[in-house]
């Protein structure tokens, strides 16, 4: 009987500790994966924008609103990706702490590339407007954690007319989670935010963040090796979501068919991109899961291989191991198509 009572007391204590862990919500799957890595066995963050949905103008379902309401910490990429999200959090979870990852010190923030065709296979510099945008941000944020990675925005833009202003992301590229160095910085920020809310488990959060950062470093090395044989080959992406990945792994795209995932590219843009790419070697066109691959095939008359890149990792199971698997999936898809 004594053994039973002691065990029961331990179980009750463990259950009480878990009950005290704050409820957390995250906007998109890659962010949810990072938060899950920091929380570990202590809890599972809610995901607000489901896999496969466009985050830019998502309409929340009642179940997602119900998951957001009790959150004490909400983690988002930022207004460039989900312009509606902060106001929704303020309405549904007014007491929650909102952690905006793109404003975390040490985060690399790249300017948006408004034009659809970039410098052929990695030009030496950026257009002046892009340089001004990036310089203005560097006056406000500490980018020292990235100084050893080179110029993440090394692309001159060619003028491409069409629907470039209809669905853009604003002056800054919001897809910062595709830079693994950003993800490593964010793990630390998430751990500190949770430690402030839940000091009893602070060391667990910090230890989990450090372990996650080591996993990212190992994954980066694996992806670099995977991409090394195809570095320098030309490819086109469906929408301009991969600038951070391109820069982190020295894999510059030639062009993006669409400005954002909010709409298909217009006819004028497609014609301008085809003209600008004339004479360049295009080895692969990458589509995305929610878009019709027939469009990319038709643009290049079926003469260029296609494959899927998913900037949101819709096919990756949620949980603490999400981010490394997500990076590996992007790298494998890119390497596989470019090696054909």
VOPAGU-2260 file (C-alpha; in pm, 1 decimal, decimal comma):
REM VOPAGU-2260
SITE   aa  ch    i         X         Y         Z
SITE  UNK   A    0       0,0       0,0       0,0
SITE  UNK   A    1     284,8     239,6      81,9
SITE  UNK   A    2     446,4     180,5    -256,8
SITE  UNK   A    3     116,7     248,3    -427,8
SITE  UNK   A    4      72,8     571,8    -237,8
SITE  UNK   A    5     424,5     690,9    -315,5
SITE  UNK   A    6     386,3     613,5    -685,5
SITE  UNK   A    7      48,1     778,0    -686,0
SITE  UNK   A    8     201,5    1089,3    -529,8
SITE  UNK   A    9     473,2    1103,1    -794,2
SITE  UNK   A   10     217,3    1064,3   -1072,4
SITE  UNK   A   11      -0,1    1333,6    -918,7
SITE  UNK   A   12     299,2    1566,0    -894,0
SITE  UNK   A   13     393,2    1502,7   -1257,4
SITE  UNK   A   14      36,0    1561,2   -1368,8
SITE  UNK   A   15      25,3    1885,5   -1172,0
SITE  UNK   A   16     349,7    2005,3   -1335,1
SITE  UNK   A   17     212,7    1931,8   -1681,8
SITE  UNK   A   18    -110,7    2107,5   -1597,3
SITE  UNK   A   19      85,7    2422,9   -1514,9
SITE  UNK   A   20     262,2    2435,4   -1851,4
SITE  UNK   A   21     124,6    2731,7   -2048,8
SITE  UNK   A   22     -89,6    2674,3   -2353,0
SITE  UNK   A   23      82,8    2794,7   -2669,6
SITE  UNK   A   24     -35,9    2856,8   -3025,6
SITE  UNK   A   25     163,6    2905,3   -3345,5
SITE  UNK   A   26      58,0    3049,6   -3678,8
SITE  UNK   A   27     211,1    2807,4   -3934,9
SITE  UNK   A   28     350,0    2453,8   -3930,7
SITE  UNK   A   29     723,8    2541,9   -3938,2
SITE  UNK   A   30     675,9    2770,1   -3637,4
SITE  UNK   A   31     466,0    2509,5   -3459,2
SITE  UNK   A   32     749,8    2262,9   -3513,8
SITE  UNK   A   33    1005,3    2496,5   -3356,6
SITE  UNK   A   34     780,9    2562,5   -3057,0
SITE  UNK   A   35     717,0    2189,4   -3019,7
SITE  UNK   A   36    1093,6    2128,4   -3013,2
SITE  UNK   A   37    1134,3    2377,3   -2728,4
SITE  UNK   A   38     837,7    2243,9   -2530,4
SITE  UNK   A   39     938,1    1881,8   -2579,1
SITE  UNK   A   40     746,8    1644,7   -2354,2
SITE  UNK   A   41     594,0    1931,4   -2155,7
SITE  UNK   A   42     325,0    2018,8   -2406,7
SITE  UNK   A   43     212,5    2048,2   -2766,5
SITE  UNK   A   44     143,3    2389,2   -2923,7
SITE  UNK   A   45    -174,5    2443,9   -3122,5
SITE  UNK   A   46    -145,3    2510,6   -3496,5
SITE  UNK   A   47    -373,6    2786,5   -3626,9
SITE  UNK   A   48    -319,5    2784,8   -4005,9
SITE  UNK   A   49    -350,4    2421,9   -4120,5
SITE  UNK   A   50    -107,2    2260,4   -4366,1
SITE  UNK   A   51    -187,8    2340,7   -4727,4
SITE  UNK   A   52    -373,3    2666,1   -4653,3
SITE  UNK   A   53    -240,6    3004,1   -4762,8
SITE  UNK   A   54    -147,7    3201,2   -4450,2
SITE  UNK   A   55    -186,7    3544,0   -4613,7
SITE  UNK   A   56    -564,8    3568,9   -4599,3
SITE  UNK   A   57    -674,7    3264,8   -4400,5
SITE  UNK   A   58   -1021,9    3257,0   -4243,2
SITE  UNK   A   59   -1003,6    3077,4   -3910,4
SITE  UNK   A   60   -1244,8    2798,4   -3828,4
SITE  UNK   A   61   -1421,4    2786,3   -3490,3
SITE  UNK   A   62   -1195,1    2505,0   -3369,6
SITE  UNK   A   63    -886,2    2713,9   -3445,6
SITE  UNK   A   64   -1029,9    3015,7   -3268,3
SITE  UNK   A   65   -1104,1    2793,0   -2968,3
SITE  UNK   A   66    -740,4    2675,8   -2965,7
SITE  UNK   A   67    -616,0    3035,2   -2975,4
SITE  UNK   A   68    -833,7    3174,5   -2695,3
SITE  UNK   A   69    -664,9    3003,5   -2395,5
SITE  UNK   A   70    -308,6    3058,2   -2521,0
SITE  UNK   A   71     -68,3    3240,9   -2290,9
SITE  UNK   A   72     197,0    3259,1   -2562,6
SITE  UNK   A   73     127,5    3299,0   -2935,6
SITE  UNK   A   74     416,9    3271,0   -3180,1
SITE  UNK   A   75     392,6    3415,7   -3531,1
SITE  UNK   A   76     624,4    3485,9   -3823,2
SITE  UNK   A   77     498,9    3842,3   -3869,6
SITE  UNK   A   78     258,3    4074,1   -4046,1
SITE  UNK   A   79     423,8    4027,3   -4385,5
SITE  UNK   A   80     303,8    3666,1   -4386,0
SITE  UNK   A   81     -21,3    3688,7   -4186,4
SITE  UNK   A   82    -138,2    4053,3   -4184,2
SITE  UNK   A   83    -461,5    3951,6   -4013,0
SITE  UNK   A   84    -311,4    3747,9   -3731,2
SITE  UNK   A   85    -203,2    4003,6   -3469,8
SITE  UNK   A   86    -546,7    4168,1   -3462,0
SITE  UNK   A   87    -707,8    3825,3   -3426,9
SITE  UNK   A   88    -481,7    3742,4   -3133,4
SITE  UNK   A   89    -562,3    4078,1   -2971,1
SITE  UNK   A   90    -932,7    4000,3   -3000,7
SITE  UNK   A   91    -939,1    3632,3   -2903,7
SITE  UNK   A   92    -643,5    3611,1   -2663,9
SITE  UNK   A   93    -587,6    3964,9   -2533,3
SITE  UNK   A   94    -382,2    3846,2   -2233,9
SITE  UNK   A   95    -146,2    3634,2   -2442,3
SITE  UNK   A   96     213,4    3731,0   -2507,5
SITE  UNK   A   97     269,9    3764,6   -2884,1
SITE  UNK   A   98     617,7    3669,4   -3005,2
SITE  UNK   A   99     682,9    3797,8   -3359,2
SITE  UNK   A  100     978,7    3603,0   -3491,2
SITE  UNK   A  101    1081,0    3832,7   -3776,1
SITE  UNK   A  102    1151,4    4107,3   -3519,6
SITE  UNK   A  103    1367,8    3892,3   -3291,9
SITE  UNK   A  104    1721,0    4041,3   -3265,4
SITE  UNK   A  105    1966,6    3842,2   -3474,8
SITE  UNK   A  106    1710,2    3753,0   -3738,6
SITE  UNK   A  107    1821,3    3792,4   -4098,1
SITE  UNK   A  108    1556,6    3994,0   -4283,3
SITE  UNK   A  109    1580,3    4014,9   -4661,1
SITE  UNK   A  110    1404,5    4266,0   -4884,5
SITE  UNK   A  111    1129,0    4140,3   -5112,8
SITE  UNK   A  112    1224,3    4079,5   -5473,0
SITE  UNK   A  113     938,9    4254,0   -5651,1
SITE  UNK   A  114    1055,1    4161,5   -6000,6
SITE  UNK   A  115    1005,3    3810,7   -6128,3
SITE  UNK   A  116    1344,9    3739,7   -6283,9
SITE  UNK   A  117    1659,8    3751,1   -6074,6
SITE  UNK   A  118    2021,2    3770,0   -6188,7
SITE  UNK   A  119    2116,6    3462,0   -6387,0
SITE  UNK   A  120    2252,3    3200,8   -6144,3
SITE  UNK   A  121    2360,1    3448,5   -5878,5
SITE  UNK   A  122    2468,2    3792,5   -5991,1
SITE  UNK   A  123    2725,6    3984,3   -5787,9
SITE  UNK   A  124    2490,4    4231,3   -5621,7
SITE  UNK   A  125    2144,9    4356,2   -5551,7
SITE  UNK   A  126    1955,8    4644,2   -5712,4
SITE  UNK   A  127    1985,3    4973,0   -5523,3
SITE  UNK   A  128    1629,9    4969,7   -5389,2
SITE  UNK   A  129    1687,6    4628,4   -5235,1
SITE  UNK   A  130    2016,9    4743,6   -5084,7
SITE  UNK   A  131    1846,1    5045,7   -4930,2
SITE  UNK   A  132    1570,2    4828,9   -4781,9
SITE  UNK   A  133    1816,9    4582,4   -4633,1
SITE  UNK   A  134    2044,8    4856,6   -4500,8
SITE  UNK   A  135    1755,7    5028,6   -4326,4
SITE  UNK   A  136    1675,9    4708,3   -4143,0
SITE  UNK   A  137    2036,0    4647,9   -4043,3
SITE  UNK   A  138    2032,0    4983,1   -3864,8
SITE  UNK   A  139    1764,3    4842,5   -3635,1
SITE  UNK   A  140    1858,8    4475,8   -3585,6
SITE  UNK   A  141    2172,2    4286,1   -3487,4
SITE  UNK   A  142    2265,6    4050,9   -3770,2
SITE  UNK   A  143    2594,6    3936,9   -3623,4
SITE  UNK   A  144    2477,5    3576,2   -3604,6
SITE  UNK   A  145    2470,0    3568,6   -3983,7
SITE  UNK   A  146    2783,9    3756,7   -4080,3
SITE  UNK   A  147    2963,3    3435,7   -4170,7
SITE  UNK   A  148    2701,3    3334,8   -4426,1
SITE  UNK   A  149    2769,5    3593,7   -4693,4
SITE  UNK   A  150    2528,3    3820,9   -4873,9
SITE  UNK   A  151    2188,2    3651,2   -4850,9
SITE  UNK   A  152    2035,2    3870,7   -5117,8
SITE  UNK   A  153    2286,2    3849,9   -5399,7
SITE  UNK   A  154    2047,1    3898,0   -5688,8
SITE  UNK   A  155    2010,7    4179,3   -5939,3
SITE  UNK   A  156    1650,9    4214,3   -6054,5
SITE  UNK   A  157    1541,8    4240,4   -6414,6
SITE  UNK   A  158    1229,9    4444,1   -6475,5
SITE  UNK   A  159     929,5    4219,4   -6522,7
SITE  UNK   A  160     595,2    4386,1   -6566,7
SITE  UNK   A  161     253,7    4239,1   -6505,8
SITE  UNK   A  162      87,0    4164,0   -6171,8
SITE  UNK   A  163     391,2    4236,9   -5955,9
SITE  UNK   A  164     211,4    4484,4   -5726,4
SITE  UNK   A  165    -113,9    4296,2   -5673,3
SITE  UNK   A  166     -21,8    4041,5   -5408,9
SITE  UNK   A  167     325,9    4124,3   -5286,2
SITE  UNK   A  168     448,6    4078,0   -4928,7
SITE  UNK   A  169     559,5    4436,5   -4867,4
SITE  UNK   A  170     919,4    4561,1   -4853,1
SITE  UNK   A  171    1051,5    4264,9   -4651,3
SITE  UNK   A  172    1047,6    3898,4   -4747,4
SITE  UNK   A  173     843,1    3725,9   -4473,8
SITE  UNK   A  174     962,3    3368,7   -4540,7
SITE  UNK   A  175    1239,3    3388,8   -4282,2
SITE  UNK   A  176    1191,6    3034,7   -4147,4
SITE  UNK   A  177    1358,9    2901,6   -4464,7
SITE  UNK   A  178    1690,6    3032,5   -4331,9
SITE  UNK   A  179    1805,3    2768,3   -4080,2
SITE  UNK   A  180    2017,0    3028,4   -3901,8
SITE  UNK   A  181    1696,8    3222,0   -3831,9
SITE  UNK   A  182    1530,6    2906,2   -3704,3
SITE  UNK   A  183    1820,5    2851,0   -3463,3
SITE  UNK   A  184    1790,9    3207,9   -3332,8
SITE  UNK   A  185    1416,4    3165,9   -3294,7
SITE  UNK   A  186    1451,0    2848,6   -3086,9
SITE  UNK   A  187    1636,8    3055,9   -2829,3
SITE  UNK   A  188    1376,3    3333,2   -2837,5
SITE  UNK   A  189    1091,8    3084,8   -2795,9
SITE  UNK   A  190    1270,4    2924,8   -2500,5
SITE  UNK   A  191    1314,4    3261,8   -2330,0
SITE  UNK   A  192     951,0    3357,6   -2387,5
SITE  UNK   A  193     836,4    3030,1   -2234,0
SITE  UNK   A  194    1085,0    3061,4   -1948,2
SITE  UNK   A  195     940,0    3400,1   -1858,0
SITE  UNK   A  196     587,1    3262,8   -1846,4
SITE  UNK   A  197     680,6    2929,7   -1690,0
SITE  UNK   A  198    1001,5    2977,0   -1484,6
SITE  UNK   A  199     963,5    2635,8   -1318,1
SITE  UNK   A  200    1045,5    2468,2   -1650,9
SITE  UNK   A  201    1284,6    2734,1   -1780,3
SITE  UNK   A  202    1593,4    2512,0   -1790,5
SITE  UNK   A  203    1404,9    2240,4   -1975,8
SITE  UNK   A  204    1298,8    2489,4   -2243,2
SITE  UNK   A  205    1653,9    2621,2   -2278,6
SITE  UNK   A  206    1805,4    2273,8   -2295,8
SITE  UNK   A  207    1552,9    2171,0   -2559,1
SITE  UNK   A  208    1634,2    2482,1   -2762,2
SITE  UNK   A  209    2006,3    2404,4   -2750,2
SITE  UNK   A  210    1942,5    2047,3   -2860,6
SITE  UNK   A  211    1723,1    2176,1   -3144,2
SITE  UNK   A  212    1995,1    2416,7   -3255,7
SITE  UNK   A  213    2244,7    2129,2   -3271,1
SITE  UNK   A  214    1999,7    1926,3   -3478,2
SITE  UNK   A  215    1959,6    2216,7   -3720,7
SITE  UNK   A  216    2338,2    2248,0   -3757,6
SITE  UNK   A  217    2365,8    1878,3   -3840,4
SITE  UNK   A  218    2080,3    1904,6   -4088,4
SITE  UNK   A  219    2234,9    2206,5   -4260,8
SITE  UNK   A  220    2553,9    2007,0   -4318,0
SITE  UNK   A  221    2349,2    1721,7   -4463,6
SITE  UNK   A  222    2154,0    1949,9   -4695,6
SITE  UNK   A  223    2472,3    2124,3   -4812,7
SITE  UNK   A  224    2621,6    1788,9   -4909,5
SITE  UNK   A  225    2298,8    1693,6   -5084,8
SITE  UNK   A  226    2296,3    2012,1   -5293,7
SITE  UNK   A  227    2667,9    2030,9   -5373,0
SITE  UNK   A  228    2647,0    1822,3   -5695,4
SITE  UNK   A  229    2373,7    2046,0   -5844,1
SITE  UNK   A  230    2496,7    2386,6   -5729,0
SITE  UNK   A  231    2494,8    2636,8   -6016,8
SITE  UNK   A  232    2211,7    2474,4   -6211,1
SITE  UNK   A  233    1921,5    2696,5   -6311,4
SITE  UNK   A  234    1573,7    2667,3   -6168,4
SITE  UNK   A  235    1249,5    2860,3   -6143,9
SITE  UNK   A  236    1016,6    2859,9   -5842,6
SITE  UNK   A  237     641,6    2907,8   -5844,2
SITE  UNK   A  238     634,5    3200,0   -5604,7
SITE  UNK   A  239     912,9    3396,0   -5444,0
SITE  UNK   A  240     925,9    3214,0   -5110,5
SITE  UNK   A  241    1275,3    3066,3   -5119,1
SITE  UNK   A  242    1513,7    3361,7   -5104,5
SITE  UNK   A  243    1631,6    3268,8   -4755,6
SITE  UNK   A  244    1692,3    2905,3   -4849,5
SITE  UNK   A  245    1865,2    3009,0   -5172,3
SITE  UNK   A  246    2101,3    3236,8   -4980,8
SITE  UNK   A  247    2169,5    2997,1   -4693,8
SITE  UNK   A  248    2266,6    2716,7   -4932,5
SITE  UNK   A  249    2405,4    2921,7   -5223,3
SITE  UNK   A  250    2132,0    2801,5   -5460,9
SITE  UNK   A  251    1999,3    3115,0   -5635,9
SITE  UNK   A  252    1680,1    3081,5   -5839,1
SITE  UNK   A  253    1650,0    3233,9   -6184,7
SITE  UNK   A  254    1291,3    3353,3   -6146,4
SITE  UNK   A  255     959,7    3326,9   -5962,2
SITE  UNK   A  256     642,2    3286,9   -6163,2
SITE  UNK   A  257     419,8    3453,6   -5901,3
SITE  UNK   A  258     480,5    3731,8   -5651,3
SITE  UNK   A  259     302,8    3546,1   -5371,2
SITE  UNK   A  260      92,8    3238,4   -5312,3
SITE  UNK   A  261    -221,6    3452,4   -5299,3
SITE  UNK   A  262    -280,6    3434,6   -5674,2
SITE  UNK   A  263    -163,3    3271,1   -5995,2
SITE  UNK   A  264      67,6    3480,7   -6211,4
SITE  UNK   A  265     -98,1    3700,1   -6472,4
SITE  UNK   A  266     -47,7    3657,6   -6845,4
SITE  UNK   A  267     170,6    3967,8   -6879,9
SITE  UNK   A  268     405,4    3845,6   -6608,0
SITE  UNK   A  269     435,5    3500,6   -6763,2
SITE  UNK   A  270     520,4    3645,6   -7104,1
SITE  UNK   A  271     777,6    3881,3   -6952,2
SITE  UNK   A  272     940,9    3599,9   -6756,1
SITE  UNK   A  273     959,4    3373,2   -7061,3
SITE  UNK   A  274    1120,8    3652,1   -7260,5
SITE  UNK   A  275    1369,9    3733,8   -6985,7
SITE  UNK   A  276    1468,8    3367,2   -6945,3
SITE  UNK   A  277    1517,5    3316,2   -7316,9
SITE  UNK   A  278    1867,2    3180,8   -7366,8
SITE  UNK   A  279    1915,1    3080,3   -7001,3
SITE  UNK   A  280    1951,2    2716,1   -6901,1
SITE  UNK   A  281    1646,6    2618,6   -6691,2
SITE  UNK   A  282    1694,4    2270,3   -6544,2
SITE  UNK   A  283    1383,5    2249,4   -6325,2
SITE  UNK   A  284    1061,5    2435,1   -6248,8
SITE  UNK   A  285     934,1    2395,9   -5893,6
SITE  UNK   A  286     562,7    2409,9   -5825,9
SITE  UNK   A  287     381,3    2398,1   -5491,3
SITE  UNK   A  288     123,1    2148,8   -5361,5
SITE  UNK   A  289    -176,0    2382,4   -5382,5
SITE  UNK   A  290    -109,7    2495,2   -5740,9
SITE  UNK   A  291    -178,3    2335,2   -6075,8
SITE  UNK   A  292     144,7    2192,7   -6215,1
SITE  UNK   A  293       0,8    2219,1   -6566,9
SITE  UNK   A  294      67,6    2594,0   -6560,4
SITE  UNK   A  295     440,8    2553,7   -6500,8
SITE  UNK   A  296     456,5    2278,6   -6763,8
SITE  UNK   A  297     276,7    2492,0   -7020,7
SITE  UNK   A  298     499,9    2794,5   -6964,7
SITE  UNK   A  299     804,5    2592,7   -7068,1
SITE  UNK   A  300     621,4    2383,5   -7331,7
SITE  UNK   A  301     677,4    2064,3   -7134,8
SITE  UNK   A  302    1050,9    2075,3   -7202,9
SITE  UNK   A  303    1165,9    2135,2   -6844,2
SITE  UNK   A  304    1128,8    1884,4   -6556,5
SITE  UNK   A  305     900,9    1986,4   -6270,9
SITE  UNK   A  306     899,0    1898,1   -5902,7
SITE  UNK   A  307     723,5    2019,8   -5588,0
SITE  UNK   A  308     875,0    2250,2   -5328,4
SITE  UNK   A  309     658,9    2320,8   -5026,0
SITE  UNK   A  310     763,3    2623,9   -4817,0
SITE  UNK   A  311     518,1    2524,6   -4542,2
SITE  UNK   A  312     608,4    2155,4   -4517,9
SITE  UNK   A  313     251,0    2033,6   -4556,2
SITE  UNK   A  314     356,3    1669,1   -4585,7
SITE  UNK   A  315     581,6    1670,9   -4277,8
SITE  UNK   A  316     425,6    1529,7   -3959,1
SITE  UNK   A  317     388,6    1793,3   -3685,5
SITE  UNK   A  318     598,1    1771,8   -3373,4
SITE  UNK   A  319     946,7    1834,6   -3232,9
SITE  UNK   A  320    1129,1    1679,9   -3532,0
SITE  UNK   A  321     938,3    1886,3   -3789,2
SITE  UNK   A  322    1201,3    2145,7   -3877,7
SITE  UNK   A  323    1497,7    1919,3   -3961,6
SITE  UNK   A  324    1272,7    1693,2   -4168,1
SITE  UNK   A  325    1126,5    1997,4   -4342,2
SITE  UNK   A  326    1473,0    2123,1   -4440,8
SITE  UNK   A  327    1571,8    1779,4   -4566,5
SITE  UNK   A  328    1254,2    1756,0   -4776,0
SITE  UNK   A  329    1320,7    2091,2   -4944,4
SITE  UNK   A  330    1682,2    1999,9   -5011,0
SITE  UNK   A  331    1599,1    1652,9   -5142,4
SITE  UNK   A  332    1330,6    1782,6   -5377,5
SITE  UNK   A  333    1562,3    2048,9   -5514,0
SITE  UNK   A  334    1856,7    1812,4   -5554,7
SITE  UNK   A  335    1646,4    1538,7   -5710,0
SITE  UNK   A  336    1495,5    1755,1   -5983,6
SITE  UNK   A  337    1816,1    1940,9   -6068,3
SITE  UNK   A  338    2007,9    1613,9   -6099,8
SITE  UNK   A  339    1785,1    1482,3   -6380,0
